[in-house]
Every structure is written in structure tokens, then in C-alpha cells.
């Protein structure tokens, strides 16, 4: 097996950094906010905040995470010359 080039190593370091940050955000939204949401007793758009976080807020954050990852990885692929060709 060949050792990775320096450019390849930088690509994977950036990829892993992006993935790690987004996984930390996912964990925070899923477990931390979800755990403490019941204690947050105020209304948000007419609904209790805990209900909104469980029903809508987390899903919005998940979609934003997917959008950001796809956009960022497309840019990273283009930067390192490994982007897929569009037909």
C-alpha cells in the first residue's frame, strides 16, 4: 500500500475536522438539548419549547447539517481536484 501524498493527507484532515464538528453539533442537538428541553418552560412560536425542539427544531438542524456538509465537501473536492464531473 502506498503512503498518502501530503495533499491527500490535508484533504482527509479537513474532511475529518468537518465531520467531527458536525457530529458534535448533532450530538449536542440530539442529546443535550433534548435532555434539558423539558426544563425549558417558555413558549416558542405558540408551542412549549420542549415540544418544538423534539418535533421540529432537531429536524431543521439535521437538514442544515446535511446541507452544510454537502456544500463544504463539494468545495473541498474542487479545491483538491477530486470533484465529480457534472454531465
Buried (B, 14 or more C-beta within 10 A) or exposed (E): EEEEEEEEEBBEEBBEEBEEEBEEBBEEBEEEBBEEBEEEEEEBEEEBBBBBBBEEBBEEBBEEBEEBBEEBBEEBBEEBEEEEEEE
